[in-house]
């Protein structure tokens, strides 16, 4: 019996590499935040810093938020191009779609977790 080999192709390998990079980056950030909570170099609340759990929440929220924002931006970029062609080269509708989808926040910061800043999913 022959074992079936799975072929991911270039796109699949790129996706796997991105997922591995993101998970390792999350582990480093969460580890750093936990280290700061254990008495490391993290700023205290009196120094204007953020509590360690805000950093942990920021990393975990960004792990979900970032891929969603990128998918939204890519969809908006494609739609913007279609709008440009459909309007026979008029830049205004295309620019509005582009700005709304591509601009905005791509990561969730500790200040957003604490409610000090708004999360701007859609750009201006």
PLY file of the C-alpha trace (Angstrom):
ply
format ascii 1.0
element vertex 124
property float x
property float y
property float z
element edge 123
property int vertex1
property int vertex2
end_header
0.00 0.00 0.00
1.37 3.40 -0.92
1.07 6.35 1.39
-0.52 9.37 -0.20
1.61 12.47 -0.16
-0.10 15.73 0.47
1.00 18.64 -1.63
0.27 22.09 -0.30
1.68 24.06 -3.20
3.24 27.48 -2.83
0.12 29.16 -1.52
-0.39 26.45 1.09
3.22 26.63 2.22
3.01 30.41 2.49
-0.15 30.06 4.59
1.50 27.48 6.86
4.58 29.68 7.26
2.42 32.70 8.11
0.45 30.69 10.67
3.64 29.39 12.26
5.13 32.88 12.38
1.99 34.35 13.89
1.73 31.65 16.58
5.41 31.98 17.50
5.11 35.77 17.63
2.06 35.45 19.89
3.97 33.09 22.19
6.86 35.56 22.45
4.57 38.50 23.20
2.49 36.59 25.76
5.67 35.26 27.35
7.10 38.77 27.55
3.94 40.12 29.12
3.88 37.28 31.64
7.55 37.89 32.43
6.77 41.54 33.07
4.00 40.50 35.45
6.48 38.40 37.40
8.50 41.48 38.30
10.39 42.11 35.09
10.76 45.46 33.41
7.07 46.16 32.77
5.87 49.63 33.72
3.43 49.85 36.57
0.07 51.54 36.30
1.45 54.56 38.17
4.08 55.06 35.45
1.42 55.38 32.75
2.04 51.82 31.47
-0.47 49.10 30.87
-1.24 46.12 33.09
0.29 42.87 31.81
-3.11 41.36 31.06
-3.80 44.22 28.64
-0.82 43.04 26.60
-2.03 39.45 26.74
-5.51 40.54 25.68
-4.04 42.66 22.92
-2.11 39.72 21.47
-5.04 37.33 21.70
-7.49 39.82 20.22
-5.09 40.72 17.41
-4.68 37.03 16.54
-8.35 37.01 15.54
-8.74 40.64 14.45
-5.71 40.90 12.14
-6.71 38.10 9.70
-10.26 39.46 9.56
-9.01 42.99 8.82
-6.61 41.72 6.14
-9.41 39.75 4.46
-11.64 42.85 4.57
-8.86 45.02 3.11
-8.12 42.55 0.30
-11.82 42.31 -0.55
-12.07 46.10 -0.54
-9.01 46.45 -2.76
-10.49 44.06 -5.30
-13.86 45.81 -5.13
-12.13 49.16 -5.54
-10.46 47.95 -8.73
-13.77 46.64 -10.07
-15.44 49.97 -9.25
-12.69 51.83 -11.11
-13.23 49.72 -14.22
-17.03 49.80 -13.90
-17.08 53.62 -13.69
-14.77 53.90 -16.70
-11.85 55.32 -14.75
-13.60 57.68 -12.34
-11.39 57.67 -9.24
-13.90 58.97 -6.65
-15.99 55.82 -6.05
-12.90 53.64 -6.18
-11.03 55.87 -3.71
-13.92 55.83 -1.22
-14.06 52.03 -1.28
-10.28 51.81 -0.98
-10.09 54.22 1.97
-12.94 52.55 3.84
-11.52 49.05 3.48
-7.72 49.47 3.55
-7.35 52.23 6.14
-8.05 51.59 9.80
-6.39 49.63 12.56
-4.75 46.29 11.84
-3.84 45.36 15.43
-5.53 45.74 18.78
-3.39 47.73 21.21
-3.45 47.58 25.02
-5.09 51.03 25.04
-7.92 49.63 22.93
-8.33 46.69 25.31
-8.59 49.15 28.22
-11.15 51.29 26.37
-8.89 54.35 26.08
-8.92 54.21 22.26
-11.46 53.09 19.70
-10.86 50.23 17.28
-11.27 51.59 13.76
-12.09 48.58 11.58
-13.33 50.78 8.73
-11.14 53.70 7.60
-12.30 57.24 6.97
0 1
1 2
2 3
3 4
4 5
5 6
6 7
7 8
8 9
9 10
10 11
11 12
12 13
13 14
14 15
15 16
16 17
17 18
18 19
19 20
20 21
21 22
22 23
23 24
24 25
25 26
26 27
27 28
28 29
29 30
30 31
31 32
32 33
33 34
34 35
35 36
36 37
37 38
38 39
39 40
40 41
41 42
42 43
43 44
44 45
45 46
46 47
47 48
48 49
49 50
50 51
51 52
52 53
53 54
54 55
55 56
56 57
57 58
58 59
59 60
60 61
61 62
62 63
63 64
64 65
65 66
66 67
67 68
68 69
69 70
70 71
71 72
72 73
73 74
74 75
75 76
76 77
77 78
78 79
79 80
80 81
81 82
82 83
83 84
84 85
85 86
86 87
87 88
88 89
89 90
90 91
91 92
92 93
93 94
94 95
95 96
96 97
97 98
98 99
99 100
100 101
101 102
102 103
103 104
104 105
105 106
106 107
107 108
108 109
109 110
110 111
111 112
112 113
113 114
114 115
115 116
116 117
117 118
118 119
119 120
120 121
121 122
122 123
